[in-house]
Amino acid sequence: MPDFPDPFSGKTPDRLLTLRELTRALRLNLAAEQEAVSLYEAHADATDHPLAKRVLQDIANEEREHAGEFQRLLSILLADEQMYLDNGAAEVDEMAGLLGGAAAPAEEAASAAGEQAAGQPPENPQTPPTIGSLR
């Protein structure tokens, strides 16, 4: 779990949450989903067992969907949320353009990185370099 303050400490509050408290709780949920993705992908990368690798990546992809659900809910609840997300995306697109490449849709980026668009690792991936191998 992320090291953010838990608004409940394992208990249901004795009152309904304000919108601000709810959106803060949803951001905690979003962070937890992102951390789970990182954890499951690290486990998938740390094994050469094909079934374990596939199941762990599938679970990581499900967590990515959950993250999208939390983010969408935040965008509905907060009138300015999408504006900030769009502004951030535009800044990255601008930086990508300055580096000589246009921002690519997720499917094209995954293809360029040698991954399948569905988020599954390629059937015959090359072993990526590790910190130790770069010395």
C-alpha positions as CSV (number, residue, x, y, z in Angstrom):
1,M,0.0,0.0,0.0
2,P,1.2,3.6,-0.6
3,D,2.5,5.6,2.3
4,F,-0.4,8.0,2.1
5,P,-2.6,8.7,5.2
6,D,-5.4,6.2,5.4
7,P,-8.6,8.2,5.9
8,F,-10.3,5.3,7.7
9,S,-7.7,3.3,9.6
10,G,-9.7,0.2,8.8
11,K,-13.0,1.6,10.1
12,T,-16.0,3.0,8.4
13,P,-16.5,6.6,9.4
14,D,-19.4,7.6,11.6
15,R,-20.5,10.1,9.0
16,L,-20.7,10.4,5.3
17,L,-17.6,11.7,3.5
18,T,-17.5,15.2,2.1
19,L,-16.7,15.4,-1.6
20,R,-13.1,16.5,-0.8
21,E,-12.6,13.5,1.6
22,L,-14.1,11.1,-1.0
23,T,-11.8,12.4,-3.7
24,R,-8.8,12.1,-1.4
25,A,-9.8,8.5,-0.6
26,L,-10.2,7.8,-4.3
27,R,-6.7,9.1,-5.0
28,L,-5.5,6.7,-2.3
29,N,-7.3,3.9,-4.1
30,L,-5.8,5.0,-7.4
31,A,-2.3,5.0,-5.9
32,A,-2.8,1.5,-4.4
33,E,-3.8,0.2,-7.9
34,Q,-0.7,1.7,-9.5
35,E,1.4,0.2,-6.8
36,A,-0.2,-3.2,-7.3
37,V,0.6,-3.0,-11.0
38,S,4.2,-2.3,-10.3
39,L,4.4,-5.2,-7.8
40,Y,2.7,-7.8,-10.1
41,E,4.8,-6.7,-13.1
42,A,8.0,-7.0,-11.0
43,H,7.0,-10.5,-10.0
44,A,6.2,-11.4,-13.6
45,D,9.6,-10.1,-14.7
46,A,11.4,-12.0,-11.9
47,T,10.3,-15.4,-13.0
48,D,10.8,-17.5,-16.1
49,H,7.8,-19.7,-15.4
50,P,5.4,-19.1,-18.4
51,L,2.1,-19.7,-16.5
52,A,3.1,-17.6,-13.5
53,K,4.4,-14.8,-15.8
54,R,1.2,-14.8,-17.8
55,V,-1.1,-14.8,-14.8
56,L,0.8,-12.1,-13.0
57,Q,0.8,-9.9,-16.1
58,D,-3.0,-10.5,-16.5
59,I,-3.6,-9.5,-12.9
60,A,-1.4,-6.4,-13.4
61,N,-3.5,-5.5,-16.4
62,E,-6.7,-5.9,-14.4
63,E,-5.3,-3.4,-11.8
64,R,-4.6,-1.0,-14.6
65,E,-8.3,-1.2,-15.5
66,H,-9.2,-0.5,-11.9
67,A,-6.9,2.5,-11.9
68,G,-8.8,3.7,-15.0
69,E,-12.1,3.3,-13.2
70,F,-10.9,5.3,-10.2
71,Q,-9.5,8.0,-12.5
72,R,-12.7,8.2,-14.5
73,L,-14.7,8.5,-11.3
74,L,-12.5,11.4,-10.2
75,S,-13.0,13.1,-13.6
76,I,-16.7,12.9,-13.1
77,L,-16.7,14.1,-9.5
78,L,-14.3,16.9,-10.0
79,A,-15.1,19.5,-12.7
80,D,-11.5,20.4,-13.3
81,E,-9.8,17.0,-13.1
82,Q,-9.9,16.3,-16.8
83,M,-8.5,19.7,-17.6
84,Y,-5.5,19.0,-15.4
85,L,-5.0,15.5,-17.0
86,D,-5.3,17.0,-20.5
87,N,-2.9,19.8,-19.6
88,G,-0.3,17.2,-18.4
89,A,-0.8,15.1,-21.5
90,A,-0.3,18.2,-23.7
91,E,3.0,19.0,-21.9
92,V,4.3,15.5,-22.5
93,D,3.2,15.7,-26.2
94,E,5.0,19.0,-26.5
95,M,8.2,17.6,-25.0
96,A,7.9,14.5,-27.3
97,G,7.6,16.8,-30.3
98,L,10.7,18.8,-29.2
99,L,12.6,15.5,-29.2
100,G,11.7,14.9,-32.8
101,G,8.8,12.4,-32.4
102,A,5.1,12.9,-32.1
103,A,3.3,11.2,-29.3
104,A,2.1,7.8,-30.4
105,P,-1.2,6.1,-29.4
106,A,-0.8,3.4,-26.8
107,E,-1.0,0.6,-29.3
108,E,1.7,2.1,-31.5
109,A,3.9,2.7,-28.5
110,A,3.5,-0.9,-27.3
111,S,4.2,-2.2,-30.8
112,A,7.3,0.0,-31.0
113,A,8.5,-1.3,-27.7
114,G,8.0,-4.9,-28.8
115,E,5.0,-5.6,-26.6
116,Q,1.6,-6.7,-27.6
117,A,-1.1,-4.0,-27.5
118,A,-3.1,-6.0,-24.9
119,G,-0.3,-5.6,-22.4
120,Q,1.0,-9.1,-22.6
121,P,4.7,-9.6,-23.0
122,P,5.8,-10.8,-26.5
123,E,6.1,-14.5,-27.0
124,N,9.9,-14.4,-27.4
125,P,11.1,-11.4,-25.6
126,Q,14.7,-10.5,-25.5
127,T,16.1,-10.3,-22.0
128,P,16.3,-6.6,-21.1
129,P,19.4,-5.2,-19.6
130,T,19.6,-5.1,-15.8
131,I,21.3,-2.6,-13.6
132,G,24.1,-5.2,-13.0
133,S,24.5,-5.9,-16.7
134,L,25.1,-2.2,-17.5
135,R,28.3,-2.0,-15.4
